Amino acid sequence: MDVLIVGAAGQLGTELRIRSQLRGYNTTAVDRSQLDISDTTSVNELVTRLKPSVIINAAAYTAVDRAETDVVTAYAVNRDGPLNLAKACANADIPLLHVSTDYVFDGHKLTPYNETDTPNPQGVYGQSKYAGEIAVATTLQKQLTLRVSWVFSATGNNFVRTILRLAKERDELKIVADQTGAPTWAGDIAEVLLTVVDRMNQNNPIPWGLYHYTGSPVTTWHAFAETICDQAFELGMLDKKPIIHPITTAEYPTVAKRPQNSMLDCTHILNELNISQANWNNGLRKVLTTWNG
Ligand SMILES: NC(=O)c1ccc[n+]([C@@H]2O[C@H](COP(=O)([O-])OP(=O)(O)OC[C@H]3O[C@@H](n4cnc5c(N)ncnc54)[C@H](OP(=O)(O)O)[C@@H]3O)[C@@H](O)[C@H]2O)c1
């Protein structure tokens, strides 16, 4: 299998590159400096030259608050980029594995969202990602779009990094406790996507389409912060555990509105692809034990 990974320097891209190479696939992993997915000509040239068997899109504009004022770039990366990739895949008759987000939902539902629920994104990031989902689904039949939530890894800016920094700087933290969702380790997402590649490699049929996948169990940002500090303290990464006060979303205003309920129902991926949710506590432990500041 010749696997092309775009957006390879991000949290998911990094995990995909390592795991794809470990599996022995002929892997080309390009970061933004090597391929800007919003540049149609560059996308077509690279796909024509490499002739990959599959493309995995790990590239995205993920700065949720900045997207509110950087609308043009957010849409260029999150809608036009996936469209370019889907068109190139359609021309080459190869599949695209794409990634989307829980932020396509407004969060008003009281139970986990499933794939048939209607998106209603609250901000530019979610709107641009939803537009990307539609662009891919209407351009290419052999596409798998995986909606994930609350992604963390040992690289990049994420909640784990923020909490570790604040826990070292302060004795007390205030963390939002009324948003519910599930942290998802980038390593687990990479495994899901590469399981699909494995199926392709074994010539097993793939039920293409839209899937939800998150870590387990569901939690809040506040409880996630508590777990990060507990584990980091146990591993000797913190001298002390800060007191973490629960606060409401209203007490922590952000530029972009976040969904109150980010829970994604992952039954469909279990039934169709036999992929079960990983416990994010294990992913967190792996991330912290390989942490290099
Ligand atoms: N992070 C989360 O909490 C979260 C939650 C739900 C869903 N997701 C989705 O999960 C996927 C992976 O996210 P992630 O956390 O791995 O994101 P990430 O760490 O921000 O990585 C995204 C990568 O895309 C690159 N990129 C940006 N614009 C590009 C362009 N025009 N062409 C090529 N590459 C470009 C970025 O490069 P630069 O850094 O150089 O800009 C970055 O390396 C995305 O689809 C995201 O929407 C993420």
The ligand as an SDF file (V2000), in Angstrom:
LIG
                    3D

 48 52  0  0  0  0  0  0  0  0999 V2000
   -7.6120   19.1270   18.0350 N   0  0  0  0  0  0  0  0  0  0  0  0
   -8.8350   18.7740   18.4510 C   0  0  0  0  0  0  0  0  0  0  0  0
   -9.1770   18.8780   19.6280 O   0  0  0  0  0  0  0  0  0  0  0  0
   -9.8200   18.2120   17.4570 C   0  0  0  0  0  0  0  0  0  0  0  0
  -11.1320   17.9310   17.9030 C   0  0  0  0  0  0  0  0  0  0  0  0
  -12.0420   17.3830   16.9900 C   0  0  0  0  0  0  0  0  0  0  0  0
  -11.6470   17.1210   15.6860 C   0  0  0  0  0  0  0  0  0  0  0  0
  -10.3830   17.4350   15.2900 N   0  0  0  0  0  0  0  0  0  0  0  0
  -10.0170   17.1410   13.9020 C   0  0  0  0  0  0  0  0  0  0  0  0
   -9.0190   16.1360   13.9300 O   0  0  0  0  0  0  0  0  0  0  0  0
   -8.1420   16.3060   12.8090 C   0  0  0  0  0  0  0  0  0  0  0  0
   -6.7070   16.3170   13.2820 C   0  0  0  0  0  0  0  0  0  0  0  0
   -6.5390   17.4170   14.1710 O   0  0  0  0  0  0  0  0  0  0  0  0
   -5.1920   17.6770   14.9620 P   0  0  0  0  0  0  0  0  0  0  0  0
   -5.5620   17.8810   16.3840 O   0  0  0  0  0  0  0  0  0  0  0  0
   -4.1730   16.6690   14.6010 O   0  0  0  0  0  0  0  0  0  0  0  0
   -4.8200   19.1010   14.3400 O   0  0  0  0  0  0  0  0  0  0  0  0
   -3.4260   19.8870   14.4130 P   0  0  0  0  0  0  0  0  0  0  0  0
   -2.5420   19.3000   15.4320 O   0  0  0  0  0  0  0  0  0  0  0  0
   -3.7910   21.3340   14.4780 O   0  0  0  0  0  0  0  0  0  0  0  0
   -2.7870   19.5650   12.9820 O   0  0  0  0  0  0  0  0  0  0  0  0
   -3.3080   20.0730   11.8050 C   0  0  0  0  0  0  0  0  0  0  0  0
   -2.1680   20.1880   10.8310 C   0  0  0  0  0  0  0  0  0  0  0  0
   -2.6990   20.6890    9.6010 O   0  0  0  0  0  0  0  0  0  0  0  0
   -1.7300   21.5720    9.0870 C   0  0  0  0  0  0  0  0  0  0  0  0
   -2.3170   22.4870    8.1190 N   0  0  0  0  0  0  0  0  0  0  0  0
   -2.9780   23.6510    8.3430 C   0  0  0  0  0  0  0  0  0  0  0  0
   -3.3210   24.2270    7.1820 N   0  0  0  0  0  0  0  0  0  0  0  0
   -2.8590   23.4080    6.2020 C   0  0  0  0  0  0  0  0  0  0  0  0
   -2.8830   23.4680    4.7930 C   0  0  0  0  0  0  0  0  0  0  0  0
   -3.4650   24.4800    4.1420 N   0  0  0  0  0  0  0  0  0  0  0  0
   -2.3130   22.4540    4.0980 N   0  0  0  0  0  0  0  0  0  0  0  0
   -1.7130   21.4340    4.7250 C   0  0  0  0  0  0  0  0  0  0  0  0
   -1.6440   21.3250    6.0650 N   0  0  0  0  0  0  0  0  0  0  0  0
   -2.2160   22.2980    6.7940 C   0  0  0  0  0  0  0  0  0  0  0  0
   -1.1970   22.2840   10.2850 C   0  0  0  0  0  0  0  0  0  0  0  0
    0.0420   22.8870    9.9770 O   0  0  0  0  0  0  0  0  0  0  0  0
    0.4970   24.2250   10.7470 P   0  0  0  0  0  0  0  0  0  0  0  0
    0.5830   23.8580   12.1950 O   0  0  0  0  0  0  0  0  0  0  0  0
    1.7890   24.5500   10.1040 O   0  0  0  0  0  0  0  0  0  0  0  0
   -0.5840   25.2370   10.4870 O   0  0  0  0  0  0  0  0  0  0  0  0
   -1.0700   21.1510   11.2830 C   0  0  0  0  0  0  0  0  0  0  0  0
    0.1790   20.5220   11.2120 O   0  0  0  0  0  0  0  0  0  0  0  0
   -8.6020   17.5840   12.1140 C   0  0  0  0  0  0  0  0  0  0  0  0
   -9.4490   17.2520   11.0410 O   0  0  0  0  0  0  0  0  0  0  0  0
   -9.3970   18.3150   13.1760 C   0  0  0  0  0  0  0  0  0  0  0  0
  -10.3680   19.1850   12.6250 O   0  0  0  0  0  0  0  0  0  0  0  0
   -9.4560   17.9480   16.1500 C   0  0  0  0  0  0  0  0  0  0  0  0
  1  2  1  0
  2  3  2  0
  2  4  1  0
  4  5  1  0
  4 48  2  0
  5  6  2  0
  6  7  1  0
  7  8  2  0
  8  9  1  0
  8 48  1  0
  9 10  1  0
  9 46  1  0
 10 11  1  0
 11 12  1  0
 11 44  1  0
 12 13  1  0
 13 14  1  0
 14 15  2  0
 14 16  1  0
 14 17  1  0
 17 18  1  0
 18 19  2  0
 18 20  1  0
 18 21  1  0
 21 22  1  0
 22 23  1  0
 23 24  1  0
 23 42  1  0
 24 25  1  0
 25 26  1  0
 25 36  1  0
 26 27  1  0
 26 35  1  0
 27 28  2  0
 28 29  1  0
 29 30  1  0
 29 35  2  0
 30 31  1  0
 30 32  2  0
 32 33  1  0
 33 34  2  0
 34 35  1  0
 36 37  1  0
 36 42  1  0
 37 38  1  0
 38 39  2  0
 38 40  1  0
 38 41  1  0
 42 43  1  0
 44 45  1  0
 44 46  1  0
 46 47  1  0
M  CHG  2   8   1  16  -1
M  END
$$$$
